[in-house]
Amino acid sequence: MSYQKERKVAELAVQRATLLTKQVFHEKAKGTLSKDDKSPVTIGDFGAQALIIQAIRHNFPQDEIVGEEEASTLRENNDLTQQIWSLVKEARLDGAEAENELGGPLASTEQMLQAIDAGNSAGGAKGRIWALDPIDGTKGFLRGGQYAVCLALIEDGDVKVGVLGCPNLPVDDSAPLAADVGEHGTDEEGKGVLFAAVQGHGATSRPLSRGSLEPSQHINMKPVKDIKDATFCESVEAGHSSHGDQAAIAKKLGITKASVRMDSQAKYGSIARGAGDVYLRLPVSKTYQEKIWDHAAGDLIVREAGGQVTDSEGKRLDFSKGRTLAENKGVVAAPKAVHEQVLTAVMEVLGSN
């Protein structure tokens, strides 16, 4: 199977969802609310999930979906439901053909709630399962930094299609990562990129648009001749990845350049196109299990761009164990040629803790 229809539907669905997330960002999030007010994220999460699931159900009605949200709280909060519905009903792609391919606009609040609730799959090793994170990087979204709308198709435990919509990353694949990319993101002119990959067919990027898909180009990880020159990407939040261990690993590898910190799977997209080189997500707890929707799309995009992705023990990420990466600890993503060198340093530092 070439999965070309799945890829196109996924790219259009993510692109349409970013129209809603960008509107929420400008109208409700950016600079208008304190950082501990989560309501813009709630509105964006629910709205984007409804739009994407409706598109999947229209095109692939037998497929299961692992989504982050469910609608029980909305059914008890009509005010919040109506806020979300006012955005969802207006979120549509320019041009009838692209919009119709997704099944057109949702028809009612009840259809919206049913779509949100359809993301209730338990995941697993059998069948076709979509993993969806409607806003990955919620603090980045609120801060005006990086966030991503993430969608992946997993078939019999194997990721076949991955799509990331990153509204605040530069379109230009050759633009180096600025140190403040995690803080001062905007979706102004020249920003907004859609990454995609199909297993065995490479990875691409294209500008996000408001209608049909823009032309794409293939992306590849940048060759790293000397690991000392590599650019590390890591999470902004110390609660997500151990910054202290990351610094020790960089020192062991002779890397003196400061790490670039940003939220979300935008890190996977950034290293896949050579804007960065290495992404580490290091365990902060022995019991924490990563969610499959936080890694499925990015894992495939990096591997199809010529990279290698394992956990901190060198095992491939296993998306067949349900809603979490129950068998994995941490993430090490790097160009194939240097992955083993990076992994060795990771294992030495974590082993000495």
C-alpha positions in Angstrom: 0.0 0.0 0.0 1.2 3.5 -0.8 -1.0 5.3 1.7 -1.3 8.3 -0.6 -4.9 8.9 0.3 -4.2 8.6 4.0 -1.4 11.0 3.7 -3.4 13.6 1.8 -6.4 13.4 4.1 -4.1 13.7 7.1 -2.3 16.7 5.7 -5.5 18.5 4.8 -7.1 17.6 8.2 -4.1 18.9 10.1 -3.9 22.0 7.9 -7.6 22.8 8.5 -7.1 22.3 12.3 -4.3 24.8 12.3 -6.7 27.4 11.0 -8.6 27.0 14.3 -5.6 26.8 16.5 -4.1 30.0 15.0 -7.4 31.8 15.5 -7.6 30.7 19.1 -3.9 31.7 19.6 -4.6 35.3 18.3 -8.0 35.9 19.8 -7.7 34.1 23.2 -4.2 33.1 24.0 -1.5 35.6 23.0 -0.8 38.1 25.7 -4.4 38.3 26.9 -4.4 35.7 29.7 -2.1 34.7 32.5 0.0 31.6 31.8 -1.9 29.5 34.3 -5.2 30.1 32.5 -5.6 26.9 30.4 -8.9 27.8 28.7 -7.4 28.8 25.3 -5.7 25.4 25.2 -8.9 23.6 26.1 -10.8 25.4 23.3 -8.1 24.7 20.8 -7.6 21.1 21.8 -11.3 20.2 21.6 -11.9 22.1 18.4 -8.9 20.7 16.6 -9.7 17.2 17.7 -13.3 17.4 16.5 -12.2 18.7 13.1 -9.5 16.1 12.5 -11.6 13.1 13.8 -14.5 14.2 11.6 -12.2 14.1 8.5 -10.9 10.6 9.5 -14.3 9.2 10.1 -15.6 10.6 6.8 -12.8 8.9 4.8 -11.9 5.9 6.9 -15.0 5.0 8.9 -13.7 1.6 10.1 -10.4 3.0 11.6 -9.9 3.6 15.3 -8.6 6.8 16.8 -6.5 7.4 19.9 -7.2 11.0 20.9 -6.1 13.0 23.9 -9.5 14.5 24.7 -13.0 13.2 25.5 -16.2 15.3 25.6 -17.8 14.4 29.0 -16.7 17.8 30.5 -18.1 19.6 27.5 -21.5 17.9 27.9 -21.7 19.5 31.4 -20.5 22.9 30.3 -22.7 24.4 27.6 -20.9 27.8 27.7 -17.5 26.2 26.8 -19.2 23.9 24.2 -20.7 26.9 22.5 -17.3 28.8 22.5 -15.7 25.8 20.8 -18.6 25.3 18.4 -18.5 28.9 17.2 -14.9 28.3 16.0 -15.4 24.7 14.7 -18.4 25.6 12.5 -16.4 28.4 10.8 -13.1 26.4 10.4 -13.0 25.4 6.7 -10.4 25.3 4.0 -10.7 27.8 1.1 -11.9 26.0 -2.0 -14.7 23.5 -2.1 -12.6 20.5 -3.3 -10.2 20.5 -0.4 -13.0 21.0 2.2 -15.2 18.3 0.6 -12.4 15.9 0.7 -12.6 16.2 4.5 -16.4 15.8 4.6 -17.2 19.5 4.8 -18.0 21.5 7.9 -19.5 19.7 11.0 -23.2 20.0 11.1 -24.1 20.4 14.7 -22.7 20.6 18.3 -23.8 17.0 18.8 -21.8 15.9 15.8 -18.8 17.8 17.2 -19.1 16.1 20.6 -19.5 12.7 19.0 -16.4 13.3 16.9 -14.4 14.3 20.1 -15.6 11.1 21.9 -14.6 8.9 18.9 -10.9 9.3 20.0 -11.4 6.6 22.6 -9.4 3.7 21.2 -7.2 1.8 23.6 -4.6 1.4 20.9 -2.7 -1.9 20.5 -0.9 -4.2 18.0 -3.8 -5.0 15.6 -5.6 -2.9 13.0 -5.5 0.7 11.8 -5.3 3.2 14.6 -4.8 7.0 14.2 -2.9 8.7 17.0 -3.9 12.4 17.4 -2.5 15.2 19.5 -4.6 18.3 18.6 -2.2 20.8 20.4 1.2 19.3 21.3 3.2 21.8 23.4 0.4 23.5 25.3 2.7 25.8 27.2 4.5 26.8 23.9 1.1 27.5 22.5 0.2 29.9 25.4 3.7 31.4 25.4 3.7 32.2 21.8 6.5 29.6 21.2 6.3 26.3 19.3 3.4 23.9 19.2 2.3 21.3 16.7 -0.9 19.6 15.5 0.1 15.9 15.2 -1.5 13.0 13.5 -0.2 9.5 12.6 -1.6 6.3 11.2 -0.4 3.2 13.0 -1.1 -0.2 11.4 -0.6 -3.4 13.3 1.7 -1.5 15.7 3.8 0.1 12.9 3.7 3.8 12.0 2.8 4.2 8.3 1.9 7.9 8.0 2.9 10.9 10.0 1.9 14.5 9.7 3.0 17.6 11.8 1.5 21.0 11.4 3.8 23.6 13.0 2.3 27.1 12.5 5.1 29.0 14.2 8.2 27.4 12.5 9.8 29.1 9.5 8.8 27.7 6.1 12.4 27.9 5.0 13.9 24.4 5.6 17.4 25.9 5.5 16.8 28.5 8.3 18.9 27.6 11.3 17.2 27.3 14.7 17.3 30.6 16.5 18.1 30.4 20.2 14.7 32.0 21.0 12.6 29.9 18.7 10.9 28.3 21.7 9.9 31.7 23.1 9.0 34.1 20.3 7.1 32.1 17.7 4.6 33.8 15.4 2.6 32.6 12.4 3.3 35.7 10.5 4.3 35.7 6.8 7.0 33.1 6.1 6.0 30.9 9.0 3.9 27.8 9.2 5.1 24.4 7.9 3.5 21.0 7.3 5.8 18.0 7.7 4.7 14.6 6.4 6.1 11.1 5.8 4.9 7.8 4.5 6.8 4.6 5.5 9.3 3.8 2.7 8.6 7.0 0.7 10.7 9.6 2.5 9.7 12.8 4.3 8.5 16.2 3.0 7.8 19.7 4.1 5.4 22.3 2.5 4.1 25.7 3.6 0.8 25.6 5.6 -1.9 27.3 3.6 -5.6 28.1 4.0 -6.8 25.9 1.1 -5.5 23.0 -1.0 -2.0 21.7 -0.3 1.0 23.7 -1.4 3.8 22.0 -3.4 6.1 19.9 -1.2 9.8 19.2 -1.2 11.8 16.3 0.2 13.7 16.9 3.5 16.7 15.1 4.8 18.7 15.3 8.1 21.9 17.2 7.8 25.1 15.2 7.7 27.1 15.7 11.0 30.8 15.3 10.2 31.9 16.1 13.8 29.5 15.5 16.7 31.1 18.5 18.5 29.4 20.8 15.9 25.9 19.3 16.4 22.9 21.3 17.6 20.9 19.7 20.3 17.1 20.2 20.7 15.4 19.6 24.0 12.1 20.4 25.8 11.6 23.7 27.4 10.1 22.1 30.5 12.5 20.4 32.9 9.6 18.2 34.0 9.5 16.7 30.5 13.2 16.0 30.0 16.2 16.1 32.3 18.2 19.3 31.5 21.0 18.3 33.8 21.6 14.9 32.1 21.4 16.6 28.7 24.2 19.0 29.7 26.3 16.1 30.9 25.8 14.3 27.6 26.7 17.4 25.6 29.9 17.8 27.6 30.8 14.1 27.1 30.4 14.5 23.3 32.4 17.8 23.3 29.4 19.9 22.3 29.7 23.5 23.5 26.9 25.1 21.6 23.9 25.9 23.8 20.9 23.6 23.3 17.8 25.0 21.5 14.8 24.5 23.8 11.3 24.3 22.3 8.0 22.6 23.0 6.3 19.9 21.0 7.1 17.6 18.1 8.4 20.7 16.3 11.7 19.3 17.5 11.3 16.2 15.4 10.4 18.3 12.3 13.4 20.7 12.9 16.0 17.9 13.0 14.4 16.0 10.1 15.0 19.0 7.8 18.5 19.7 9.2 17.7 22.9 11.2 18.9 20.9 14.3 20.7 17.6 14.6 19.9 15.7 17.8 16.7 15.5 19.9 17.0 14.0 23.4 14.1 13.4 25.7 15.6 12.0 28.8 13.6 10.2 31.5 12.7 12.2 34.6 10.9 9.5 36.4 11.1 5.7 36.5 7.4 5.3 36.2 6.4 7.9 33.6 5.2 6.4 30.3 5.3 8.6 27.1 2.0 8.9 25.2 2.0 7.5 21.7 0.4 10.7 20.2 3.5 12.7 21.5 5.9 10.7 19.3 4.3 8.6 16.5 4.4 11.3 13.7 7.8 12.7 14.6 9.4 9.3 14.9 8.4 8.4 11.3 9.3 11.8 9.9 12.8 11.6 11.3 13.4 8.0 10.3 12.2 8.7 6.7 14.5 11.8 6.6 17.5 9.6 7.2 17.6 9.6 11.0 17.4 6.9 13.7 15.1 7.1 16.7 15.4 4.8 19.7 14.7 5.1 23.4 17.6 5.7 25.9 18.4 2.0 25.9 18.7 1.7 22.2 15.3 0.1 21.5 13.0 1.3 18.7 9.9 3.1 20.0 7.1 0.5 20.2 3.7 1.9 19.3 1.9 -1.5 19.7 1.4 -1.4 23.5 -1.7 0.7 23.8 -2.0 4.4 24.4 1.6 4.7 25.9 5.1 3.7 25.0 5.0 1.3 27.9 8.2 -0.6 26.8 10.3 2.5 26.2 12.2 5.1 28.4 13.2 8.4 26.8 13.9 9.3 23.2 17.2 9.6 21.3 16.8 10.9 17.7 19.9 11.7 15.6 21.4 11.2 12.1 22.1 7.5 11.5 25.8 8.0 11.2 26.2 9.5 14.8 23.2 7.9 16.6 25.3 5.2 18.2 27.9 7.7 19.4 25.1 9.8 21.0 23.3 6.8 22.4 26.6 5.6 24.1 27.0 8.9 25.8 23.3 8.9 26.9 23.7 5.4 28.4 26.9 6.3 30.2 25.4 9.4 31.8 22.1 7.8 32.7 24.0 4.7 34.0 26.1 6.8 36.3 23.0 8.4 38.0 
